């Protein structure tokens, strides 16, 4: 940031956390050890602000802070004289080559009593003699006697190579602001008066450059900042860009060098950050030159300059800001000439890049060129990324003279912007599409896209209305898109927790008069809708009606394989019918249509179809299928470059892992999904990932992270009406309370969310929190509060949509049962846990059973059960819950040694005398090779009893398999142990 170009500086508190830590570590090192560092970054990136911050923060001694004076840069040693004036030193700088030693003596004297910090801003503007002397001194700061307490910070611009004087010094590069930091800076600058939409556009346009962000904000009037008046276009005009960059680089170099810069900048207009150097060279040669210029050889690539770099044969600007400034500041005729030459030099003249360059040479509307651009952008086999497709569609719309066709092309561009992860731009393009008259199908498609944007990043009730409007507009000409809109409205109502609204959306079907898949709104909302009556396909709902077993992970194994010829409308209607049956509590009727959706998604490669398959699998309770479909959707989205779909795919993966009890994997997916959602501007999706992370942290015992993620999820959930994310976040906080031994707080928090009434949480999620509430109520001495909820939960467990629910139900019943019945219920719950994965839920049942046993003085059994719980909690990373199990063990007479006690138990407790007589008999039979059934027959007990005792044997002895048990028994017999 040169002295004549500073427009504003970025306060350091807006830097990301890791950056702040790096700054603090650097400044601490300067205070204690001294040393020299080079601070670099693009113009406007905060170099001056960093030096000011460092000077204010340095309290250990004096600070010499100087800025370069460009007017004096031609005078020898003018830079050093400026530094001596700042130090209030009256001495002269000799011109006999001893300036370096003189400066060292001055620094040595100044730092004799206390550390010294020297800050030189824009040192590249100093005269050569001063730069050379200071560079040599910087290299000797630690080596020379008496100057080890001197800290030296110099700044140089990041768009030019580091000069040789500073090449050996450590470099601190100031990276662009994150969107969140930029938004915070803008909020403080405007006292919060900026409209959210305007804020998003300013942050996007500034691209992390703090000085440009401030310049753009200063350019707008208060009415424009509030969103009352339209923003100027372009928002970052030539004057603003060149001012922040320190002037336009065009016209300051030889003509051919200027041509090279303009051509390279014109390449960036397509959205590419770099370009093939040979192509830029051919285009530059095609523009010719002035008389006297020596043209390079035709095959010679352009050479790197102070503004350009050529790594690996790719040409790019060292500073993106300079690339924008070059293009904006070049005369319009030269820009058009550059685009014309690039189009002619491009090896694919009919591809999107070449056509885009041609479009920027057009003086006005051109229907033919617009049609070519649209055709190239929609070519499915071209591999063109969504961002480039969006640019092509926008240019095609701008060149289109017909209003209706222009609206259609703006809508297509908005779709590509959404896929590329730019929802604010998608909304702007949709507004442009709606500014002119258009037929119903075009308006319907625009509303469909608007609904998708709002569903991911806006009030979900508004999204539902947009989807319903789109369904009506698309009813006749676009049945598949109308079905998509209906499902979108249902998704929005689902996210809002509005069951009746979800049903109304699913019955908002324009095909009801033409096919048998519809039903009246009144019947559906009343809960009387019967899919058997609506099923025109004899293999669909009729088969579902004949099924008596609950829907579960294996519900679709015998289904008919999907046929490639199935229409998208049929798949969407299957999803709609299955979802409607789930809402009506008819899981028997939901199985067939949802199964078809899952099965037909297996061979799919389109991310949207795979995501529908994952959603259907989750409704079926088939978490394995949901994980597979989600993983394939994620891979497909990354392959196609559709950034908008990555956060959703990761959301399905995270929820599937949660349902399967794999909380650490859920956390991994949610952390990645949160980053992807932030990049794509999807605050609603980010809220769901925050909720998953809060749930994972509640298991791991990280209270601070639970609070952080739950607060973030609830903030967005309350603003946008996300009932599902809100309930999950509150559940996470309550589970953290329960893990910390505060059941009263957990019961108070969860009670309103799970008990019947207007405050009950999301209709499809509240039952997941019931086991936590029942446990909290029972431990708080309020079991009567939970009895009615357990009966509701029994209906959920019976439907088979949650693999953990049957075991959880038995645990809940055990918590509320009389003492004579509780033991058997706990044992049955543990048997059901054996049928599913997930250590955490099993460990919770073991912990509760162990507590119950200890309080009835069955200490040997209690220690065995609690030991199992400790091992399982440690295995899944639930350290807070592991501490509970360890505390119970100590209360029962054992002495675990904290974290890792489970491992010590496994490997240390090898004494067979610890076993009860019955356990000893069972261990001996197993060691002789008997199966559990054979052991049961020989001892006249049930197989379940043998299973129970054998698990206790394993836990007590710390063995994991029958092979280990056989070896242990044989070893004990050899040493004289008596069984």
LINHUPE-V700806 format. One record per backbone hydrogen bond with DSSP energy under -0.5 kcal/mol. NH is the residue of the N-H (numbers start at 1). CO is the residue of the C=O. Records with the same first field share a line. If there is no record, write none. Layout:
NH: CO  CO
//
This chain:
5: 2
6: 2
11: 9
14: 11
15: 12
19: 16
20: 16
21: 17
22: 18
23: 19
24: 20
25: 21
26: 22
27: 23
28: 24
29: 25
30: 26
31: 27
32: 28
33: 29
34: 29
35: 150
37: 152
38: 170
39: 154
40: 38  172
41: 156
45: 42
50: 46
51: 47
52: 48
53: 49
54: 50
55: 51
56: 52
57: 53
58: 54
59: 57
64: 117
65: 63
66: 64  119
68: 121
70: 68
72: 69
73: 70
75: 72
76: 74
78: 75
81: 77
82: 78
83: 79
84: 80
85: 81
86: 82
87: 83
88: 85
89: 84
90: 88
94: 92
102: 98
103: 99
104: 100
105: 101
106: 102
107: 103
108: 104
109: 105
110: 106
111: 107
112: 109
116: 149
117: 62
118: 151
119: 64  117
120: 153
121: 66  119
123: 120  155
124: 155
125: 122
126: 123
131: 127
132: 128
133: 129
134: 130
135: 131
136: 132
137: 133
138: 134
139: 135
140: 136  137
141: 138
144: 140
147: 144
150: 147
151: 116  149
152: 35
153: 118
154: 37
155: 120
156: 39
158: 41
160: 157
166: 163
167: 163  164
169: 166
170: 36
172: 38
173: 171
174: 40  172
175: 173
177: 208
182: 178
183: 179
184: 180
185: 181
186: 182
187: 183
188: 184
189: 185
190: 186
191: 188
192: 187
193: 190
195: 225
199: 195
200: 196
201: 197
202: 198
203: 199
204: 200
205: 201
206: 202
207: 203
208: 203
209: 206
210: 208
211: 44
213: 209
214: 210
215: 211
216: 212
217: 213
218: 214
219: 215
220: 216  217
225: 221
226: 222
227: 223  224
228: 223
229: 223
237: 235
241: 237
242: 238
243: 239
244: 240
245: 241
246: 242  243
247: 242
252: 249
258: 254
259: 255
260: 256
261: 257
262: 258
263: 259
264: 260
265: 261
266: 262
267: 263
268: 264
269: 265  266
270: 267
271: 268
272: 267
275: 315
277: 313
280: 276
281: 277
282: 278
283: 279
284: 280
285: 281
286: 282
287: 283  284
288: 285
293: 290
295: 293
300: 297
302: 277
309: 316
311: 314
313: 310
314: 311
315: 275
316: 309
317: 273
318: 307
323: 319
324: 320
325: 321
326: 322
327: 323
328: 324
329: 325
330: 326
335: 331
336: 332
337: 333
338: 334
339: 335
340: 336
341: 337
342: 338
343: 339
344: 340
345: 341
346: 342
349: 347
351: 348
355: 351
356: 352
357: 353
358: 354
359: 355
360: 356
361: 358
362: 359
366: 399
370: 366
371: 367
372: 368
373: 369
374: 370
375: 371
376: 372
377: 373
378: 374
379: 376
380: 378
382: 379
389: 385
390: 386
391: 387
392: 388
393: 389
394: 390
395: 391
396: 392
397: 393
398: 394
399: 395
400: 397
406: 402
407: 403
408: 404
409: 405
410: 406
411: 407
412: 408
413: 409
414: 410
415: 411
416: 412
417: 413
418: 414
419: 415
420: 416
421: 418
422: 417
423: 680
426: 422
427: 423
428: 424
429: 425
430: 426
431: 427
432: 428
433: 429
434: 430
435: 431  432
436: 433
443: 439
444: 440
445: 441
446: 442
447: 443
448: 444
449: 445
450: 446
451: 447
452: 448
453: 449
454: 450
455: 451
456: 452
457: 453
458: 454
460: 720
463: 459
464: 460
465: 461
466: 462
467: 463
468: 464
469: 465
470: 466
471: 467
472: 468
473: 469
474: 470
475: 472
478: 474
482: 478
483: 479
484: 480
485: 481
486: 482
487: 483
488: 484
489: 485
490: 486
491: 487
492: 488
493: 489
494: 490
495: 491
496: 492
497: 493  494
498: 493
499: 497
502: 498
503: 499
504: 500
505: 501
506: 502
507: 503
508: 505
509: 507
510: 508
512: 509
514: 511
515: 511
524: 520
525: 521
526: 522
527: 524
528: 523
529: 523
531: 529
533: 530
534: 530
535: 531  532
536: 534
538: 536
540: 537
542: 537
543: 540
544: 540
545: 541
546: 542  543
547: 543  544
551: 799
555: 552
557: 554
559: 556
566: 563
571: 567
572: 568
573: 569
574: 570
575: 571
576: 572
577: 573
578: 574
579: 575
580: 576
581: 577
582: 578
583: 579
584: 580
585: 582
586: 581
587: 585
589: 586
590: 586
591: 587
593: 589
594: 590
595: 591
596: 592
597: 593
598: 594
599: 595
600: 596
601: 597  598
602: 598  599
603: 599
604: 601
610: 606
611: 607
612: 608
613: 609
614: 610
615: 611
616: 612
617: 613
618: 614
619: 615
620: 616
621: 617
622: 617
623: 621
626: 622
627: 623
628: 624
629: 625
630: 626
631: 627
632: 628
633: 629
634: 630
635: 631
636: 632
637: 633
638: 634
639: 635
640: 636
641: 637
642: 637
643: 641
644: 419
645: 642
646: 642
647: 643
649: 645
650: 646
651: 647
652: 648
653: 649
654: 650
655: 651
656: 652
657: 653
658: 654
659: 655
660: 656
661: 657  658
662: 657
663: 661
666: 662
667: 663
668: 664
669: 665
670: 666
671: 667
672: 668
673: 669
674: 670
675: 671
676: 672
677: 673
678: 674
679: 675
680: 676
681: 678
682: 677
683: 681
684: 456
685: 456
686: 682
687: 683
688: 684
689: 685
690: 686
691: 687
692: 688
693: 689
694: 690
695: 691
696: 692
697: 693
698: 694
699: 695  696
700: 696
701: 697
702: 697
703: 701
706: 702
707: 703
708: 704
709: 705
710: 706
711: 707
712: 708
713: 709
714: 710
715: 711
716: 712
717: 713
718: 714
719: 715
720: 716
721: 717
722: 717
723: 495  721
724: 495
726: 722
727: 723
728: 724
729: 725
730: 726
731: 727
732: 728
733: 729
734: 730
735: 731
736: 732
737: 733
738: 734
739: 735
740: 736
741: 738
742: 737
746: 742
747: 743
748: 744
749: 745
750: 746
751: 747
752: 748
753: 750
754: 750  751
755: 751
760: 757
761: 753
765: 762
766: 762
768: 765
769: 765  766
770: 767
773: 769
774: 770
775: 771
776: 772
777: 773
778: 774
779: 775
780: 776
781: 778
782: 777
785: 782
786: 783
787: 783  784
790: 786
791: 787
792: 788
793: 789
794: 790
795: 791
796: 792
797: 793
798: 794
799: 795  796
800: 796  797
801: 796
805: 802
806: 802
808: 804
809: 805
810: 806
811: 807
812: 808
813: 809
814: 810
815: 811
816: 812
817: 813  814
821: 818
822: 818
823: 819
825: 821
826: 822
827: 823
828: 824
829: 825
830: 826
831: 827
832: 828
833: 829
834: 830
835: 832
836: 833
842: 838
843: 839
844: 840
845: 841
846: 842
847: 843
848: 844
849: 845
850: 846
851: 847
852: 848
853: 849
854: 850
855: 851
856: 852  853
857: 854
858: 853
859: 857
862: 858
863: 859
864: 860
865: 861
866: 862
867: 863
868: 864
869: 865
870: 866
871: 867
872: 868
873: 869
874: 870
875: 871
876: 872
877: 874
878: 873
879: 877
881: 699
882: 878
883: 879
884: 880
885: 881
886: 882
887: 883
888: 884
889: 885
890: 886
891: 887
892: 888
893: 890
894: 889
901: 898
904: 900
905: 901
906: 902
907: 903
908: 904
909: 905
910: 908
912: 910
914: 911
915: 912
920: 916
921: 917
922: 918
923: 919
924: 920
925: 921
926: 922
927: 923
928: 924
929: 926
930: 925
935: 931
936: 932
937: 933
938: 934
939: 935
940: 936
941: 936
946: 942
947: 943
948: 944
949: 945
950: 946
951: 947
952: 948
953: 949
954: 950
955: 951
956: 952
957: 953
958: 954
959: 954
965: 961
966: 962
967: 963
968: 964
969: 965
970: 966
971: 967
972: 968
973: 969
974: 970
975: 971
976: 973
977: 972
979: 977
//
